[in-house]
Amino acid sequence: MTPQLKDQVVVITGASSGIGRATALRFGKAGAKLVLAARNVVGLQEVADAIRDMGGEVLVVPTDVAEWAQVERLAHT
């Protein structure tokens, strides 16, 4: 049986703009629970607000993937 997106948690890096943002919005619309990561906190909040307005669940974790400690924090979150 294939799991439904509404039963999944999806982590998206680079979610504040471009394809990451578009991906986050698409998964949010499909009902996935999202963890959004990027360096741009303002952009992350805008995407998170849009997803919440659609009824989605989202957690914002500001992350610079070039910094290993931040990637570890994202994974633990």
C-alpha positions as CSV (number, residue, x, y, z in Angstrom):
1,M,0.0,0.0,0.0
2,T,1.4,3.4,-1.0
3,P,1.5,5.9,1.9
4,Q,-0.6,9.1,1.4
5,L,1.2,12.4,1.6
6,K,-1.0,13.5,4.5
7,D,0.6,10.7,6.5
8,Q,4.2,11.9,5.6
9,V,6.6,14.4,7.1
10,V,8.6,16.1,4.3
11,V,11.8,18.1,4.9
12,I,12.6,20.7,2.3
13,T,15.8,22.7,2.2
14,G,15.9,25.9,0.2
15,A,12.2,26.4,0.9
16,S,12.3,30.2,1.0
17,S,12.4,30.8,-2.7
18,G,12.5,29.2,-6.2
19,I,11.9,25.5,-6.7
20,G,12.2,24.9,-2.9
21,R,9.3,27.3,-2.3
22,A,7.2,25.8,-5.1
23,T,7.9,22.3,-3.8
24,A,6.9,23.3,-0.3
25,L,3.7,24.9,-1.5
26,R,2.8,21.8,-3.6
27,F,3.5,19.4,-0.8
28,G,1.6,21.6,1.6
29,K,-1.4,21.7,-0.7
30,A,-1.3,17.9,-0.9
31,G,-1.5,17.7,2.9
32,A,2.0,16.6,3.9
33,K,3.4,17.8,7.2
34,L,6.4,20.0,6.4
35,V,9.7,21.0,7.9
36,L,11.0,24.0,6.0
37,A,14.7,25.0,6.0
38,A,16.6,27.8,4.4
39,R,18.8,30.8,5.5
40,N,16.1,33.4,4.6
41,V,13.9,33.5,7.7
42,V,11.5,36.0,6.3
43,G,11.0,34.0,3.1
44,L,10.5,30.8,5.2
45,Q,7.8,32.5,7.3
46,E,6.0,33.7,4.2
47,V,5.9,30.2,2.8
48,A,4.9,28.8,6.1
49,D,2.1,31.3,6.4
50,A,0.8,30.4,2.9
51,I,0.8,26.7,3.8
52,R,-1.0,27.3,7.1
53,D,-3.6,29.4,5.3
54,M,-4.2,26.3,3.2
55,G,-4.7,24.3,6.4
56,G,-1.3,22.7,6.4
57,E,1.1,21.8,9.2
58,V,4.5,23.3,9.0
59,L,7.6,23.8,11.1
60,V,10.2,26.4,10.2
61,V,13.9,25.7,11.0
62,P,16.3,28.4,9.8
63,T,19.3,26.4,8.4
64,D,22.4,27.1,6.4
65,V,23.2,23.7,4.9
66,A,26.9,24.7,4.6
67,E,27.1,24.6,8.4
68,W,27.2,21.0,9.6
69,A,26.0,21.9,13.1
70,Q,22.9,23.6,11.6
71,V,22.2,20.5,9.5
72,E,22.4,18.3,12.5
73,R,20.0,20.6,14.4
74,L,17.6,20.4,11.5
75,A,17.8,16.6,11.6
76,H,17.2,16.4,15.3
77,T,14.3,18.9,15.1
